[in-house]
Amino acid sequence: MNKQEKNVPWYNNASIVVLLLIGIIALIVLSSQSFSNVGEVGALMIVQNILNHNITYMIVFVYFVSLLTKFGKKYFDYSNLLMVVFFFVIFITSLLTLLHSFSLVTLLTFANNFLIFIYFLHTFARGTRFWKEFKLDKSAFNELGSDWYFNAIMLIEITLFAVSLISMTTVDGTFLATFDCVYVILFARYIYLYGVYLDEVGVKSSSEVENRDFLNDDEKISKDTSLVTDNISKKIDDFKEDLKEEKSSNKEKTDKDKTNKKRTDREEDK
């Protein structure tokens, strides 16, 4: 491992973020089960309770665990398509909940679910045929930058966490709300890192995605996240330089035209 790889911050390291997500989901499932069951039911009932109360986390858990296997990497695009459908269902559910019981918590939950659905769709559909077939590049949501989505989701989730703590009356609820807040922020960071990865490698087709290992290209992601501002500044400087050259060229052309006009006027006077 080279020096650059050692200096990659954990929040720019996709493999660490995925492992943290797997760990936090496992912690949420185990904690919720231990809080709800105080040593009475059998193993089958425990499994049923886990699936009934934590089905959302379990699906995401399977998704991230699959990323660590060859099978998951091979069918990466198909897994993402299933996740898009999954997040769409969550978005519709949160919308119905908002309409049925309007409150600040349901409003913030709906906003976050909507942003996660749009953010995931517009990031992971890039490089696939769905991007062109559904013309997602022309979508109004595509105009918003990845930084904007990540910061918006994080801000809404922290606000939702604060509101939940105010109304929280139990210790177990406080722990679960904390874990869920960390989970959402980490998930948004995962989407952000994949978007940065696509920008860095310039992926344009699904085959290019399949032939590269996203989780093992953390040094590329870190390099890109640290150079985004420099690249933008460089482009701005190049643009300014081009404008200066164009203005200089136009000025020379104008001066030349004036000189030619003076010569023409003199010849006409003669």
N, C-alpha and C positions, 0 to 999 in steps of 0.2 A: 504494500500500500504506500503510495507516494505521499509527499508532504501535503499536497493540495487536498487529497482525499481525507487526511487526518483532520484538516482544518475546516471541513464541511460542518456548518452548524446543524444541530439535530433537526431544526424545523425546516431545513432545506434538504434533508436526507430522506428521500421517499421511503426507503426500506425501514428506517427507524419509525417514521410516521405510521406506516402500515402496521408494524409490530405494536406500537402504542395503541393503535385503534383496536387491534385484536385483544390486547390486554384490558383496555377500558371496557370493551363490550362484555368480555368474560366477567369482569368485576361487577358490571351492572346486573347481569343475569344472576350471578351467584348471590349478590347482595339483596336483590329484590326477592329471591327465593328464600334466603335465610330470614329476611324480615317478615315474610308472609307466612312462613311455616315454622312453628315452634315445636319441632320434634314429635309429630304424630303420624303423618301419612307415610305410605309405602313409596318404593322407588318409582313405580309406574305413575302414581299420582303426582309425584314431584316433576317427572318428565312432562306430563300433561299440563301442569301449571306453568312450567317454563315456556312451553310452546304457546299456551294461551295468552300469557301476559307479556312475553318478550319475543313474539314472532318477528317484529320489525328488526330488532337487534340480531336475532338469529340468522335472518336472511343476509344482512350486511356482514355478519361474522363469517358465514360460508363464502361470501364473495371475496373477502380479504384473504382468508386462508387459501382459497384457490389460486390467488396470485402468487403464492409461494411454491406452487407445483407446476410441472411442465404442462399438464392438462389445462390449467387456468391460463397460462401464458399463451398457449396455442389458440385457445378460444376466447381470447381477451375481448375482442369486439362483440362477440355474442353475449358474453357476460354483462358487458356494459349496456347492451340493448335491453336485456332483461331488467337491469337496474333502472333504466329510464322508465320502463313500464311500471316498475315497483314504486318509484318516486312520484309518478303521475297519479297512481292510486292513493298514495299518502296525501298528495296535494288536494285531490278531490275530497278525500275524507275530512281534511282540515277545513276545507271550504264549507262542507255541510255542517261541521261542528260550529263554525263561526256563525252561519245563518241560524242555527238552532239555538245557540247560546252565545250571544255577543258579549265579550268582555275584553279587557286589555290583554289577558293571557292568550285567549283564543285568537285575537287579532295578530299578536306578535308571532304566535305559532304558525298561523296561516302564512304570514309574510315570509317567515324563514323557510317553510316547506316549499313555497312558490319559488323563492330565489335558489334554493338548492336544486330543485327540479330543472329550472332554466339553466343554471350554471353547469350542472352535470351534463345536460343535453348538448349545450353549445360547446362544451370542451371535449367530451369523449366522442361526439359524432364527427369531429374533424378528422380528416384522413380516411373516412369511410364513404361508401357510395350514398349513404343516407344524407350526407352533407349536401351533395349535389342534387339528388333526386327531390328532396324537400326544400331546396334552395335556402338552407339555413344561413348561408353567407349573406343573404339579403334581409335577414330578420332584423327588426329594430333592436332586439335584445343583444344582437351580435355587436352593436355599436359600443356597448358598455365594456370597459376593460376588465381584465381578470382581477386586478387590484381592487377595483370598485366592488365587484361581487364578494370577494373575500372579506373586505373591510365591512361591508354592509351586513353580511351574515354574522360576523363576529360581534358587531355592535348590537344587532337585534338580539342575538343569543345572550349576551351579557346583560342586556336590559331585561330580557325575559327571566333570566336567573335571579336578578335583583328583585323583580316583582314577585317571583315565586317564593323567595326567602321571606319576604314581608308577610305573606299569608301562610307560611309553613308553620306547623305546630308540633311536628314530630322530628326526632333525630334522624330516623331512617329516611324520611322524605327529604331532609336537608342533604344527606349523603347522596341519594339518588339524583337529586336536582344538580348537585355539583358534578357528579360523574357524567350526566347527560350533557351539561354545558361543555365540558372538556371534550366529549365525544363529537359534538357538532362542530366545534372549532377545528379539531383535528381532521375531521372529514372534509371540511371546507379547504383546509391546507393541502390535503391530498389532491383535491381537484385542481387547486392552484398550481401545485408542482407539476402535474401532468400537462397543464396548459403551457407552463414555462418550458417543459421538455419538448413539446411539439414545436414551439417557437424556435427553440435552439437548433433542433435537428432539421427543421423545415419539412416535416412529414406532409406528404400530399396524397398518399394512397394507403389503404389498409395493409398492404403487403409490407410496406416500410415499417409500420408499427409492429407487425408480427415478427419481423426480422431483427428487432432491437429489444433489449431487455431494459424496460423503464426503471425497474427497481435497482438495477446495477449501474445506472448511469447518473448517480447522484452528483459526481464531480462536475458533470456537464450542467446539471440543474443549478448547482451552487455557483458555478462560473457565470451562468447566464443571469441569475438573479442579482449578482453583484455588478454585472456590466450593463444592465438594462439602461440605467441612467446615462452611462458613458456612451452607449450606442445612440441613444436619442440625442444627446448633446452633439455627438459627432455628425449626425445627420443634419441637425439644425445648423451647425457650422458650415457643413458642405453646401447646404441650401443658401446660406448667407453669402458664401463665396461665389456661388453661381450667380446670385443676384448682382453682386458687385461686378463680376465679369460682364454680365449682360448689360448693366448700366454703362460700364466703360465702353463696351462695343457700340451701344446706341449713341453715346456721346461722340465717339469718333466718327460714326456715320453721319450724325447731325452736323458736326463741324465740317466734314468733307462736303456735305450737301450745301452748306452755307458758302464755302469757298468756291464751289462750282457755280453757284448762283451769282456770286459777285463777278466771277470771270465772264459769265454769260451777259450780265448787265453791262459790263465794261465794253464787251464786243458790240453790243447793240448800240451803245452810246457812240462808239467810233463809226 
